[in-house]
Amino acid sequence: MPGVSFYLDQSALDTIKAKSKASHTPVSRIIREAVEQYLSHDEKRAAKERVLSTLSKSRPLGGLKKWEELHKERTGADADRG
């Protein structure tokens, strides 16, 4: 894996080092996973919009706002089952 250098402010670095020490995880892994998660955010949103588009063609749900409301409702219902 190629090495990359970049700068962090001191408070961010201190936080990462503390998490690294507490979880016995290398700082580089914490940073790499954070970057990977950041990069996958747009992909997840695009996938969500594709699903919404597919669903709305056959049975309109009221757009992304309505989708968010439905998702929140279903997530809450799932949490109440436990």
N, C-alpha and C positions, 0 to 999 in steps of 0.2 A: 504494500500500500504506500503510495507516495506521501511524503511529509509535506505539511503546509504550515506556514507561520501566519499568525494574525494577532491582533491586539484586543485585549479585554480591559474594561475598567477594573480597578482593584476590588471593588465590592463584588462584582460578578465572579472574578477569579477566586476570591475568598469563599464564596458560596459553593462554587464547583469543587474546590479542594475539600471543603467540609463534607459535602455529599460523597466525595470520593473516599474519604477516610472512613466515614460511617458505613458505607456499603461495601468497602473493600473492592472498589471498582476503579480502574485507571481513569485519570482525568480525560485522557484521549478518547476513551470509550464513551464517557458521558457526553463530551462535545460531539463526537461522531453521531451518536444516537439522536441528539437534539437536532443536528443539521438534517439527518435523514427524515426525522419526523416533520420538520419544517418543510422540506421539499415534497413530502407526500401529501401535505395538506391540500394543495391545489388539485392533485390527482383525485383525492377523495371527494372534493367538492364537485369536480367535473363528473365523476361517477354518479354522485347523488343527483345531479341535474339530469343526467341521461336516464336514470331510473324514473325520476319525476316526469320527464318528457314522455317516456314510454307509457307510464300509468295514465297521464292526463289525456293521451290520445284516445284511449278506450273509455275512460271514466274520469272526467275532470275533477281534480281535488282542490282547485282554487289557488293554484300557484305555489310558489316556494314558501310563502308565509303559512298557508294552510298545511303544507307538508310538515313544517317545523312544529306547528301546534299538534298535529296528529302524532308525530314522533315523540314529543314530550308526553302526551297523554299515554301512549303505549309503553314508554319507558317507565312512567310512574306506575302503571298497572302491573308491569313485570316486577317492579320492586316490592309491591304489596303482596305478591304471591309467596315470598320467602317467609 
